[in-house]
Amino acid sequence: MTTATLPKAHVKHRMPGRVRLKIPAMRGDDGFFEHVAETLAGCEPVQQLLINPSTASLLIQHGDSAFDGIADYAAASGLFIVSESVDAELPAAENLTVASWSSLGVAEFDQQLTRLSAGRVDLRSLLFLGFAGLTVHQAAKGNIMSPASTFFWRALDLLNSNNDNLFKTPR
Protein backbone atom coordinates (compact mmCIF):
# COMPACT_ATOMS: atom_id res chain seq x y z
CA MET A 1 0.00 0.00 0.00
CA THR A 2 1.43 3.39 -0.92
CA THR A 3 1.38 6.20 1.61
CA ALA A 4 -1.24 7.99 -0.50
CA THR A 5 -3.70 5.13 0.02
CA LEU A 6 -3.08 4.61 3.74
CA PRO A 7 -5.91 5.66 6.06
CA LYS A 8 -5.46 8.89 8.03
CA ALA A 9 -5.11 8.66 11.79
CA HIS A 10 -6.19 11.90 13.44
CA VAL A 11 -4.59 12.90 16.75
CA LYS A 12 -7.44 13.43 19.21
CA HIS A 13 -5.25 14.29 22.16
CA ARG A 14 -1.60 14.09 23.05
CA MET A 15 0.02 14.11 26.46
CA PRO A 16 3.56 13.24 27.46
CA GLY A 17 3.90 9.49 26.98
CA ARG A 18 0.42 9.00 25.55
CA VAL A 19 -1.54 9.75 22.38
CA ARG A 20 -5.07 8.91 21.22
CA LEU A 21 -5.68 8.44 17.51
CA LYS A 22 -8.93 8.07 15.59
CA ILE A 23 -9.05 6.37 12.20
CA PRO A 24 -12.62 7.07 11.02
CA ALA A 25 -12.17 5.35 7.65
CA MET A 26 -11.59 2.03 9.44
CA ARG A 27 -14.40 2.28 12.03
CA GLY A 28 -15.75 -1.17 12.86
CA ASP A 29 -13.01 -3.05 10.95
CA ASP A 30 -11.87 -5.55 13.59
CA GLY A 31 -9.35 -7.16 11.24
CA PHE A 32 -7.61 -3.85 10.54
CA PHE A 33 -7.29 -2.99 14.23
CA GLU A 34 -6.02 -6.50 15.09
CA HIS A 35 -3.39 -6.09 12.36
CA VAL A 36 -2.44 -2.68 13.81
CA ALA A 37 -2.10 -4.22 17.29
CA GLU A 38 0.08 -7.07 16.00
CA THR A 39 2.28 -4.75 13.96
CA LEU A 40 2.72 -2.09 16.66
CA ALA A 41 3.62 -4.83 19.16
CA GLY A 42 6.91 -4.98 17.25
CA CYS A 43 7.54 -1.25 17.70
CA GLU A 44 9.84 -0.89 20.71
CA PRO A 45 8.63 2.53 21.98
CA VAL A 46 5.04 1.24 22.31
CA GLN A 47 4.53 0.22 25.94
CA GLN A 48 0.78 -0.34 25.82
CA LEU A 49 -1.82 -0.23 23.07
CA LEU A 50 -5.57 -0.15 23.57
CA ILE A 51 -7.76 -0.53 20.48
CA ASN A 52 -11.48 -0.01 20.03
CA PRO A 53 -12.64 -0.83 16.49
CA SER A 54 -16.22 0.30 17.14
CA THR A 55 -15.04 3.86 17.85
CA ALA A 56 -12.03 3.67 15.49
CA SER A 57 -9.77 4.56 18.40
CA LEU A 58 -6.17 3.73 19.32
CA LEU A 59 -4.64 4.71 22.64
CA ILE A 60 -0.86 4.42 22.52
CA GLN A 61 1.27 4.73 25.64
CA HIS A 62 4.91 5.26 24.77
CA GLY A 63 6.65 6.45 27.94
CA ASP A 64 9.55 8.83 27.38
CA SER A 65 9.97 7.93 23.70
CA ALA A 66 8.91 10.41 21.03
CA PHE A 67 5.63 9.64 19.28
CA ASP A 68 7.07 10.70 15.91
CA GLY A 69 9.08 7.46 15.78
CA ILE A 70 5.89 5.44 16.26
CA ALA A 71 4.12 7.47 13.56
CA ASP A 72 7.00 6.82 11.15
CA TYR A 73 6.96 3.09 12.04
CA ALA A 74 3.21 2.90 11.36
CA ALA A 75 3.58 4.60 7.97
CA ALA A 76 6.57 2.44 7.01
CA SER A 77 4.62 -0.69 8.03
CA GLY A 78 1.69 0.32 5.83
CA LEU A 79 -0.77 0.88 8.69
CA PHE A 80 -1.79 4.54 8.64
CA ILE A 81 -0.53 8.10 8.25
CA VAL A 82 -0.76 10.36 11.30
CA SER A 83 -2.47 13.67 10.63
CA GLU A 84 -2.35 16.49 13.17
CA SER A 85 -5.31 18.18 11.49
CA VAL A 86 -8.72 17.94 13.10
CA ASP A 87 -11.25 15.79 11.27
CA ALA A 88 -14.52 17.71 10.86
CA GLU A 89 -16.69 14.64 11.47
CA LEU A 90 -15.14 13.95 14.86
CA PRO A 91 -16.17 16.02 17.89
CA ALA A 92 -13.20 17.84 19.40
CA ALA A 93 -11.97 16.36 22.67
CA GLU A 94 -9.96 19.31 23.86
CA ASN A 95 -11.26 22.30 25.82
CA LEU A 96 -14.66 20.76 26.50
CA THR A 97 -16.57 21.51 29.67
CA VAL A 98 -17.49 18.62 31.91
CA ALA A 99 -21.13 18.93 30.79
CA SER A 100 -20.13 18.77 27.10
CA TRP A 101 -17.80 15.85 27.71
CA SER A 102 -20.56 14.00 29.58
CA SER A 103 -23.13 14.72 26.89
CA LEU A 104 -20.78 13.27 24.27
CA GLY A 105 -20.63 10.04 26.27
CA VAL A 106 -24.39 9.91 26.69
CA ALA A 107 -24.90 10.67 22.98
CA GLU A 108 -22.48 7.87 22.06
CA PHE A 109 -24.35 5.46 24.36
CA ASP A 110 -27.66 6.53 22.76
CA GLN A 111 -26.26 5.92 19.26
CA GLN A 112 -24.92 2.48 20.21
CA LEU A 113 -28.22 1.51 21.87
CA THR A 114 -30.17 2.63 18.80
CA ARG A 115 -27.79 0.75 16.49
CA LEU A 116 -27.88 -2.46 18.56
CA SER A 117 -31.69 -2.43 18.69
CA ALA A 118 -31.99 -1.77 14.94
CA GLY A 119 -33.57 1.62 15.62
CA ARG A 120 -36.32 0.33 17.91
CA VAL A 121 -34.99 1.59 21.25
CA ASP A 122 -33.12 4.75 22.12
CA LEU A 123 -32.04 6.12 25.49
CA ARG A 124 -35.11 8.35 25.78
CA SER A 125 -37.42 5.33 25.26
CA LEU A 126 -35.47 3.34 27.83
CA LEU A 127 -35.74 6.16 30.38
CA PHE A 128 -39.47 6.53 29.67
CA LEU A 129 -40.03 2.82 30.32
CA GLY A 130 -37.92 3.01 33.48
CA PHE A 131 -39.87 5.97 34.87
CA ALA A 132 -43.19 4.36 33.91
CA GLY A 133 -42.15 1.16 35.70
CA LEU A 134 -41.07 3.08 38.79
CA THR A 135 -44.42 4.91 38.76
CA VAL A 136 -46.34 1.63 38.81
CA HIS A 137 -44.03 0.16 41.47
CA GLN A 138 -44.38 3.16 43.81
CA ALA A 139 -48.15 3.40 43.24
CA ALA A 140 -48.52 -0.30 44.09
CA LYS A 141 -46.66 0.35 47.36
CA GLY A 142 -49.12 3.15 48.17
CA ASN A 143 -46.65 6.00 47.56
CA ILE A 144 -48.90 7.79 45.11
CA MET A 145 -48.13 11.44 45.84
CA SER A 146 -44.42 11.70 46.41
CA PRO A 147 -42.37 9.26 44.32
CA ALA A 148 -45.06 7.94 41.97
CA SER A 149 -46.28 11.34 40.79
CA THR A 150 -42.70 12.56 40.30
CA PHE A 151 -41.76 9.50 38.24
CA PHE A 152 -44.98 9.85 36.23
CA TRP A 153 -44.24 13.54 35.55
CA ARG A 154 -40.69 12.71 34.39
CA ALA A 155 -41.99 9.97 32.09
CA LEU A 156 -44.51 12.35 30.53
CA ASP A 157 -41.83 15.02 30.16
CA LEU A 158 -39.73 12.61 28.09
CA LEU A 159 -42.65 12.27 25.64
CA ASN A 160 -42.58 16.02 24.96
CA SER A 161 -41.58 16.71 21.34
CA ASN A 162 -39.11 19.35 22.56
CA ASN A 163 -37.02 16.43 23.87
CA ASP A 164 -36.72 14.66 20.51
CA ASN A 165 -33.02 15.55 20.28
CA LEU A 166 -32.30 15.20 23.99
CA PHE A 167 -29.35 12.83 23.56
CA LYS A 168 -28.02 13.88 20.16
CA THR A 169 -24.35 14.76 19.79
CA PRO A 170 -23.77 18.51 20.17
CA ARG A 171 -21.98 19.89 17.11
N, C-alpha and C positions, 0 to 999 in steps of 0.2 A: 504494500500500500504506500503510495507516495504521500508526502506530508500535506499536499493539497487536498487529499481525500480523507485524511484523518479527522475524526470528530473533534470539535472544540470543547475543551474543558474550561469552564469559567470559574475563576477564583471567587468564592462567596465570602470567605473571610480568611485572614491570615494573621497568625500570632506567632511569636517566637516558638519554634519547634513544632508547629502545627498549622495545617492548611486544609480547608474544606473546598472541594471542587464539585461542580455540577456539570454533568454531560447530558443536556436535555435530548440530544439526538438519539441517545442510547437508552432512554427511560424504559424500564421494564425488560431489558434484554439481559436475562440472567447469565447467559453464556458469555456475553461480552465482559460483564463485571467479574465473573469467575476467572476469565483469561487475564484480566487486569490484575486481579489478586495474585494469581500464580506468577505472572511476569514480574510484578513489583516486589514479590518475595525475594527475588534475586538481586534487588537493588539494595546495596549495603546501607545507605543512609536511612532507609525506611525501617522504623522501629515497630510501628503498629499501623495496620490498615483496616479500616472499617468500611464496608461497602453496603449500599442499600439500593439495589436495582430499581425498586418501585419509585424511589424519589430521585434516581439518577445521581446519587451522592457518593462521594469518596471522602473519607476523613483520613488524612495522612499525618502521622506523628513521626517527626524526623529528628528530634533532639536538637543538638547544636549544629548539625549539618545544614548547609544552605539548601533551600528548596529548588533552586535553579538547576542543581545537578540531577534531582529527581525528575524535573520537567524535561530536561535534555534526554535522560534515560528513557522516559516514556515515549518521547517523539522518535528516538532512535530505534526503539523496540516496536514501533508501529501501533502504539496504543491510542494516543491522543495528543493534541497540541494544546498547551496551556495558553489561555487568553486572559489578560488582565482586564479586558473590557467587560462591562456589565451587560448581561443578556437582558433584553427588554421584556421577555416573557417570564423571567424569574423575579419574584419580589425581592427587593433589597434586604439584606440581613443586617446591615450596619445602621447605626443611629436610629433604631426603632425604639419607641417607648415600650414599656412593659405591656401596656394594653394592646398595642399593635402586634407585638411579638406573640402574645397570647391568642389574639384573634386569628393570626396566621395558623397557629396550631389547631385551633378549633375548626377553621375553614378547611384545613387539610383533612382532619378527621371526618368532617361532613362529606367531603368529596369522596373519600375512601369508602365510607358507609354507603353512599349513593351508588358508587361503582359496584361494590360487592353485592348489593341487593338488586342490581340491574335496574336502578332508578325507582324502585318501589318504596324505599325507606330513606329518609334523610334525618339529620339530627333533630330538626324541628318536630318531625312526626314522632320520633322516639321520645322526645321530651313531653309532647302532648300526651302520648299514651301513658308515660310515667306519672304525670300529674293527674290524669284521669283515674288511673289505678289507685293512687294515693288518696284521691277524693273519696272513692268508694270504700277503701279500707278504713279511713278515719270516720266516715259517716256510719259504717257498720259498727264501729266501736262506740258510737254515740257522741263523737266530737264533731258535731255538725257546724257550729259557729266558728270556732277558732281555726284548727288546721284544715278541715274539709272545705270550708268556703274559700280559704286562701288558695289551696291547691286548685279548686275549681276555677277561680278567677285567673290564675296563671295559665291554666290549660286553655281557657277561652281567649286569653290575650295572645297566645301563640297562633290561634286561628285568624287573627287580624291580618288583613292583606298588607298592612304596612310592614309586617314582619316577614314578607316573602323572601327577602334577601338578608335575613338575619345573620346567617353564617357564611356568607359569600366572602371571598378573598378581597380585602381592600386593595385597590390599585390606584 
